Amino acid sequence: MSEFTKVAAKSEIAPGYTKKVEINGKEIAVFNIGGNFCAIADTCSHRGGPLSEGSVENNVVTCPWHGWEYDVTNGSCLTNPSVTQAKYDVKVDGGDIYVSA
């Protein structure tokens, strides 16, 4: 069973924003989508762009390098449906956000 690691306080990630974290050597982007938190691998599958630096609209992040789009709730790639980002479990306890990686 994977362990959850505290990655941020809820107040650190405003709705529509992202925070890059590292857990066990994995770079992870944590998103606040309307008060719900989700996490996927931070590195775009296309050319390695940092998804945590991309623009977020609704539940879609756009890679800042070449525009590939990902659904942050499940990791699916909208640009190339054969690609999926790793998705990580998130839980909120009180005012803190935890990710299992």
N, C-alpha and C positions, 0 to 999 in steps of 0.2 A: 504494500500500500504506500502510495506517495505521501510525503509529508507536505504540509502547507507552510509556506514561509511568508512572514509579514513583509510586504513590499512598499506600503505607503499608508498614509492616513487618507480617509475619504476626501478630506478638505484639500489635499494636494493635487487632485485631478478633477478639475471642473468639468461639467457636462460638455461633451464635444471635444475634449482634449485627451491627450495620451501621455503616458510616462514610460520611458524605457527602463527596464530593470534587468538584473542578471541573477540567475539562480543556477547553481551547480554548473557554471560555464555556459549556460544558455541565455542568449539575449532575447528578451520577451517584451512585447509592447502591451501595456495595460491600458484599456480604453474605458472611458466613462460615456456610455450611450444613454442619455436621459436618466441618469441616476443608477443605471445597471452597469456593472463592471464585467468586462470580459478580457481575455488575453490570448494572443496568438504569437507565433514566432515573429521576431522583429525583422528578419532579413528576407526581403522579397526574393521569390524563387526565380525571377527573370534574370536579374543582373546584380542581386545583392544589395539593393537599395534599402535604406533604413525606414521601415514602415512607421516607426514612431515619429518620424519627421514629416509624414504625409498629411494631407488634408483629410478631414473626416466629415462626412455628411451622412446623416441618419446612421446606418450601421455599416457604411462602406468607407474604407480607407483607400486613398489613392497614393501609390508609391511616388515619391517626389522625383525620382530619376527618369522613369519612362512611362508613367501613367497606368501601370497595371493596377487593377482594383480588386480588393478582397472584402468579403463579408466578415466583419470582425467577430460576429456571434458564433460562427462555425468554421472559419478558416478557408472557406471555398473561394476560389479565384473566379471572378466574373469575366476576366479578360481571356483566360484559358481554362475552361472547365476541367481539364485533365489534371490540374495542379491544385493542391490543397496545402495550406499552411498548418503547422502543428497548432493545436488548440489546447489550452491549459485550463484546468478547473480553477475557479475563483470563488472565494467566499468572503463575506463581509461580517465582521464581528465587532459590534459597537461602532466605533469610528475608524476601524482599521481594515485594510484590504490584505487578503492572503491569497497566494497563488501556489498551486501544486505543480511542480515540474520535475 
